[in-house]
Amino acid sequence: MGAGAGGVSTEAARSHPLLRVFSVERDPQRRNYLLENRRRFGLLNLEVIAGEAPEALHSLPAPDRIFIGGSGGRLAEILEFCTSLEFPGPLVLTLVSLENLSCAEKILSRQGFDLEVAQISVFRSRRLSGHTLLSPENPVFVLRAERRVARKGDEG
């Protein structure tokens, strides 16, 4: 979801040719980039879905794992839909705001997921007065959620 130009979905399809990858993108220009990447790399296992989540997700087959790269302001709706599905693998999100991170943590915890959060920071070099400085880009949060496994002795 929120596939953009398809960096994650393209890489997933390239590195795992037997994996069926469904990539949802609402923006026509970004979808064209994704289609071009699919053509350029010959990714027959990558299907590009035009539409907006969560509506575009209803007709897709049950997933093994889910990656959410963007939400178009509809994170809660998307997560509520995704957590209603049965799937064995992780749900991974990239988030840039503290509000979306908090929203995702609340929804996923309430739905019985164990969470792990990482923050990724990128700095780019720039020249100033003959010196090289590093300027920060916005940090990105990566949230990995796995369904909580009931252990013997846990009360349900």
Disulfide bonds with the S-S distance in Angstrom:
none
